[in-house]
Amino acid sequence: MQVKLSEVTNGKPVMPVVALWKTLRTIITPHPLGGCNMGTTAANGVVDHKGELFGYRGLYVLDGAIIPKPIGRNPSRTIAALAERAVEKM
């Protein structure tokens, strides 16, 4: 599934290896980002800065899909902050 998704989105699939757990004692959990990018208009994004879809008043996307590309090691706090901010702006 990851390989097919990567091919369709021009991504690069990276599969974790068993050795990673043995050496770093960590598990990689990717956060899917993009697909519903934030922008200033419908010409360059799907949602505005509040997560509201352009042309669909009252319909919001408040997850990692609004972030157009990777922003750091673990974007979960940024995703949560964007969602909290959007709720305050509603």
Secondary structure, 3 states (H helix, E strand, C coil): CHHHHHHHCCCCCCCCCHHHHHHHCCCCCCCCCCCCCECCCCCCCCECCCCEECCCCCCECCCHHHCCCCCCCCCHHHHHHHHHHHHHHC
